[in-house]
Amino acid sequence: MSSDAPAQAKNHNKYRRDKPWDDPTIDHWSIQPWNEEDGDALPGGRLLEESSFATLFPKYREKYLREVWPLVTKSLDKCKIACELNLVEGSMTVRTTRKTSDPYIILKARDLIKLLARSIPAPQALKILNDEYHCDIIKIGGLVRNKERFVKRRQRLIGPDGATLKALELLTQCYILVQGNTVSVMGSYKGIKQVRNVVIDCMNNIHPVYNIKRLMIMKELAKDPKLQEESWERFLPTFKKKNVKRRKPHQVVEEQQKNTSGGGDGESKSTAAKPKKKKSYTPFPPAQTPSKIDLQLESGEYFLSERERKAKKLAEKKKVGQEKVEEKRKKREREFIHPKVLEGLADKGNAGNENAKVESKRNSDKNKVDDVERLANKFSKKRKTSS
């Protein structure tokens, strides 16, 4: 075989047979409704086992559920599903019957009672029985620890007069209800996924307005057939989180200004600026801290009897208590004295302290003089005796 001959491309589909579903006219993503008239039937004609689901509902929903339960029963009877409302236990139950032919309808009935328990109106909740509708209950209670912060972020999701929630519903074509610690969503799979992302971002402190703006741009881009197979990242806005410095409280600012203006801060700054002195290395371990017995031996308490120890402790407690009582009495009496009188007493006290210091200095000087005279007399007497 000559090297100049062109290399033939391998045919990987040489032995592949055409499959029945290899038809471009078939939409594999479309959900086909269950229709017994068109020949949809279970193997064996019925379900082999009974399936049932139950859910609890809050006390405040009891009155409403009693009113709408006939409507719910009528709708589920059409789907050949049995339902039960238990007001004693506060629960709703749905189960399959022998006549049930659609195997998936029991899961739809389960979603229905979940939505009813989460305060969704019955006419809206009954739409879940249609194949076009799906639901999701997003739990937001554990995403934020602080209760006040959680309430603020939940209110941010609703918006003023429910404007943010309404905009989100229009963009995603979903029904959204914020109730307590959950957000209930009804709609298509795509819409539910978008709502979940917005809700979780909102709980993580990203404002829903940013995501709404992004969804609006995506909705406009979807209308252009040329951009169907292109990346939309260049059109979508990117919002970066910025760490903005918070304003300091005015008390902290005032304290800092006082410290900088006052002389007291100079000393504190100098002490703060001083480097730590390095401790000199010693091979000997530090002195052992005295034990309780050592301290008792030092004070002489160790040799006292138990009765004497208790009496001593009681006396010390009484002394401390009397001092506190006296201090409180003086404080109470001070409230009935005029401020000017208090200032005068304080001045007198300062003056008295100064006088006491001067007198003590004089006395110390006199004592020194007396000591000198006494020594002089002593030496003079010694000289006389020696002579």
C-alpha positions in Angstrom: 0.0 0.0 0.0 1.5 3.4 -1.0 2.2 6.0 1.6 0.7 8.7 -0.7 -2.8 7.3 -0.4 -5.1 9.4 1.9 -6.0 8.0 5.3 -9.7 7.0 5.5 -11.8 8.2 8.4 -13.2 5.5 10.7 -16.9 5.0 10.6 -17.9 4.4 14.2 -21.6 4.0 13.4 -21.0 1.2 10.9 -22.8 -1.5 12.9 -25.2 0.7 14.7 -28.9 0.0 14.2 -31.6 2.7 14.3 -33.5 2.8 17.6 -37.2 3.4 17.8 -36.6 6.6 19.8 -34.1 8.0 17.2 -36.7 10.4 15.8 -36.1 14.1 15.6 -39.9 14.8 15.9 -40.0 13.3 19.4 -39.4 15.8 22.3 -37.7 13.7 25.0 -38.1 16.4 27.6 -41.8 16.8 27.4 -43.9 15.2 30.2 -46.6 13.0 28.8 -49.8 13.0 31.0 -51.2 9.7 32.2 -54.3 8.8 30.2 -56.0 5.5 30.5 -58.0 6.1 27.3 -54.8 6.3 25.3 -53.8 2.8 26.6 -51.7 3.9 29.7 -52.0 1.0 32.2 -50.0 -0.7 34.9 -48.6 -4.2 34.4 -51.1 -6.5 36.1 -53.8 -3.8 36.0 -53.2 -2.3 39.5 -50.6 -1.5 42.2 -49.4 -4.4 44.2 -49.0 -2.6 47.5 -50.7 0.4 49.2 -48.6 3.5 49.6 -49.5 6.3 52.1 -48.0 9.6 53.3 -49.0 11.7 56.3 -48.0 15.2 57.4 -48.8 17.3 60.5 -50.4 20.7 60.3 -50.3 23.7 62.8 -53.3 24.4 65.1 -54.2 27.7 63.4 -54.8 25.8 60.1 -57.4 23.5 61.5 -60.4 25.8 60.9 -59.4 26.5 57.3 -58.7 22.8 56.5 -62.1 21.8 57.8 -63.7 24.2 55.5 -61.8 23.2 52.3 -61.5 19.5 53.0 -64.6 18.6 50.9 -63.0 20.3 47.9 -59.7 18.4 48.5 -61.5 15.1 48.8 -63.4 15.7 45.6 -60.2 16.6 43.6 -58.4 13.5 45.0 -61.3 11.2 44.2 -60.9 12.1 40.5 -57.3 10.8 40.8 -58.5 7.7 42.7 -56.6 8.6 45.9 -58.1 8.3 49.4 -57.5 11.1 52.0 -58.1 11.5 55.7 -58.1 14.6 58.0 -57.4 13.7 61.6 -58.2 16.6 63.9 -57.2 14.8 67.1 -53.6 14.1 66.0 -53.5 17.2 63.8 -52.5 15.3 60.6 -53.5 14.7 57.0 -53.0 11.4 55.3 -53.2 10.3 51.6 -53.1 6.7 50.4 -53.5 4.7 47.1 -56.6 2.5 46.5 -57.2 -0.6 44.4 -58.6 1.7 41.6 -55.4 3.9 41.5 -53.8 3.5 38.1 -51.3 6.4 37.9 -48.2 5.3 40.0 -46.9 8.9 40.3 -50.1 10.6 41.5 -49.5 9.5 45.1 -46.3 11.7 45.2 -48.4 14.6 43.8 -51.0 14.0 46.6 -48.1 14.0 49.2 -47.0 17.4 47.9 -50.6 18.7 48.1 -50.9 18.0 51.8 -47.4 19.5 52.4 -48.5 22.7 50.7 -51.8 22.9 52.6 -49.9 22.5 55.9 -47.6 25.4 54.9 -50.6 27.9 54.6 -51.0 27.8 50.8 -54.6 28.4 49.8 -56.4 25.2 48.6 -57.3 26.4 45.1 -53.6 27.2 44.5 -52.3 24.0 46.2 -54.7 21.8 44.1 -52.8 22.9 40.9 -49.9 20.6 42.0 -52.0 17.6 40.8 -51.4 18.8 37.2 -48.2 17.5 35.5 -47.0 21.0 34.6 -46.7 22.1 38.2 -43.9 21.1 40.7 -43.2 22.3 44.2 -40.3 22.8 46.6 -40.3 23.9 50.3 -37.1 25.8 51.0 -36.1 25.7 54.7 -34.5 29.0 55.7 -34.7 28.7 59.5 -31.2 27.4 60.0 -29.3 29.6 57.5 -29.0 32.6 59.9 -28.2 32.2 63.6 -29.2 35.7 64.8 -33.0 36.0 65.1 -33.2 39.7 64.4 -30.9 39.4 61.4 -33.0 36.5 60.1 -36.3 38.5 60.4 -34.6 41.5 58.5 -33.4 39.3 55.7 -36.7 37.5 55.4 -38.5 40.9 55.1 -35.9 41.9 52.5 -37.0 38.9 50.4 -40.6 40.0 50.6 -39.9 43.7 49.9 -42.0 46.8 50.6 -45.7 45.8 50.2 -44.5 42.5 48.6 -42.9 44.2 45.6 -39.7 42.1 45.5 -41.6 38.8 45.8 -44.1 39.9 43.1 -41.2 40.8 40.7 -39.6 37.4 41.4 -42.9 35.6 40.7 -43.3 37.4 37.3 -39.7 36.6 36.2 -39.7 32.9 37.3 -43.4 32.2 36.5 -43.7 30.6 40.0 -46.1 31.0 43.0 -44.0 31.9 46.1 -45.2 32.1 49.7 -42.9 33.1 52.6 -44.3 31.5 55.8 -42.3 31.2 59.1 -39.1 29.3 58.6 -39.9 28.1 55.1 -40.5 29.4 51.6 -43.0 27.4 49.5 -42.6 27.5 45.7 -44.8 26.2 42.9 -44.0 26.2 39.2 -41.6 24.7 36.7 -38.3 23.0 37.6 -36.3 25.8 36.0 -38.3 28.5 37.9 -38.0 26.7 41.2 -34.3 26.4 40.8 -34.0 30.1 40.2 -36.1 31.0 43.2 -34.1 28.7 45.4 -30.8 30.4 44.4 -32.3 33.9 45.1 -33.7 32.8 48.5 -30.5 31.3 49.7 -28.4 34.3 48.4 -30.8 36.6 50.3 -30.3 34.6 53.5 -26.5 34.9 52.9 -26.8 38.7 52.8 -26.9 39.2 49.0 -29.8 41.5 48.2 -32.5 40.0 45.9 -32.5 43.1 43.7 -29.2 42.0 42.2 -30.5 38.6 41.2 -33.7 40.1 39.9 -31.7 42.4 37.6 -29.8 39.4 36.4 -33.0 37.4 35.7 -34.5 40.3 33.7 -31.4 40.5 31.5 -31.5 36.7 30.9 -35.2 36.9 30.0 -34.4 39.5 27.3 -31.5 37.6 26.0 -33.6 34.4 25.7 -35.8 36.2 23.1 -32.8 36.6 20.6 -32.4 33.3 18.6 -28.8 34.2 17.6 -27.7 34.1 21.3 -29.2 30.7 22.0 -25.9 28.8 21.7 -23.6 31.5 23.0 -22.4 32.3 26.5 -24.3 35.2 28.2 -21.6 36.0 30.8 -20.4 39.1 28.9 -24.0 40.6 29.1 -24.7 39.7 32.8 -23.6 42.0 35.6 -21.1 40.9 38.2 -21.7 42.3 41.7 -18.6 42.1 43.9 -18.9 42.2 47.6 -17.1 45.2 49.1 -16.0 45.5 52.8 -17.1 49.0 53.7 -15.7 50.4 56.9 -18.5 51.0 59.5 -18.7 54.3 61.3 -17.4 54.2 64.8 -19.9 55.1 67.6 -19.6 58.7 68.7 -18.7 57.6 72.3 -15.6 55.8 71.0 -14.6 58.9 68.8 -15.0 61.3 71.8 -12.9 59.0 74.0 -10.1 58.9 71.4 -10.2 62.7 71.1 -10.0 63.2 74.8 -7.1 60.8 75.1 -5.2 62.5 72.3 -5.8 66.0 73.8 -5.2 65.0 77.5 -1.8 64.5 79.0 -2.8 61.2 80.5 -2.7 59.5 77.1 0.9 60.5 76.6 1.9 58.3 79.5 -0.3 55.4 78.4 1.1 55.7 74.8 4.6 55.7 76.1 3.9 52.7 78.2 2.2 51.0 75.3 5.1 51.9 72.9 7.8 50.5 75.3 9.1 47.1 74.2 8.6 44.2 76.6 11.6 43.6 78.8 13.2 40.2 78.1 13.3 38.1 81.2 16.7 37.0 82.3 17.2 33.2 82.1 17.6 31.4 85.3 18.2 27.6 85.6 16.3 27.4 88.8 12.5 26.8 88.8 10.2 29.5 90.3 9.3 29.3 94.0 6.5 27.0 94.8 3.2 28.7 95.7 2.3 28.2 99.3 -0.5 25.7 100.0 -3.6 26.3 102.2 -1.9 24.6 105.1 1.3 26.7 104.7 -0.8 29.9 104.9 -2.6 28.6 108.0 0.7 27.8 109.7 2.0 31.3 108.8 -1.1 33.1 110.3 -1.3 30.7 113.3 -4.8 29.6 112.3 -3.6 26.0 111.9 -3.3 25.6 115.7 -6.8 26.8 116.4 -9.8 24.5 116.9 -12.6 24.2 114.4 -14.9 26.2 116.6 -12.3 29.0 117.0 -11.8 29.1 113.2 -15.5 29.4 112.5 -15.8 32.2 115.2 -12.9 34.1 113.6 -14.4 33.8 110.1 -17.7 35.0 111.4 -16.1 38.0 113.1 -14.3 38.9 109.9 -17.6 38.7 107.9 -19.4 40.9 110.5 -16.6 43.5 110.3 -16.8 43.6 106.5 -20.6 43.8 106.7 -20.5 46.7 109.2 -18.1 48.6 107.0 -20.4 48.2 104.0 -23.5 49.3 106.0 -21.6 52.3 107.3 -20.5 53.2 103.7 -24.1 52.9 102.4 -25.5 55.0 105.3 -23.0 57.8 104.5 -23.9 57.6 100.8 -27.7 57.9 101.6 -27.0 60.9 103.9 -24.9 62.6 101.2 -28.0 62.7 99.0 -29.7 65.1 101.4 -26.7 67.5 101.6 -26.6 70.5 99.3 -23.9 70.3 96.6 -22.3 73.6 97.7 -21.9 72.3 101.2 -20.3 69.1 99.9 -17.8 71.2 97.9 -17.0 73.2 101.0 -16.5 70.0 103.0 -14.2 68.7 100.3 -12.1 71.9 100.4 -11.9 71.8 104.2 -10.8 68.2 104.0 -8.1 69.0 101.5 -7.0 72.0 103.6 -7.0 69.8 106.7 -4.9 67.2 105.0 -2.4 69.9 103.9 -2.2 71.3 107.5 -1.7 67.8 108.9 1.2 67.3 106.5 2.8 70.6 107.5 2.4 69.8 111.2 3.8 66.4 110.8 6.8 67.9 109.0 7.3 70.4 111.8 7.2 67.7 114.4 9.7 65.6 112.5 12.0 68.7 112.3 11.6 69.3 116.1 12.4 65.7 116.8 15.5 66.0 114.7 16.7 69.1 116.6 16.0 67.4 120.0 18.0 64.4 118.8 21.0 66.7 117.9 20.9 68.5 121.3 20.7 65.2 123.1 23.7 63.9 121.3 25.6 67.2 122.0 24.9 67.0 125.7 26.0 63.4 125.8 29.4 64.1 124.2 29.9 67.1 126.5 29.3 64.9 129.6 31.9 62.4 128.3 34.5 65.1 127.8 34.0 66.4 131.4 34.4 62.9 132.9 37.5 62.2 130.8 39.1 65.5 131.9 
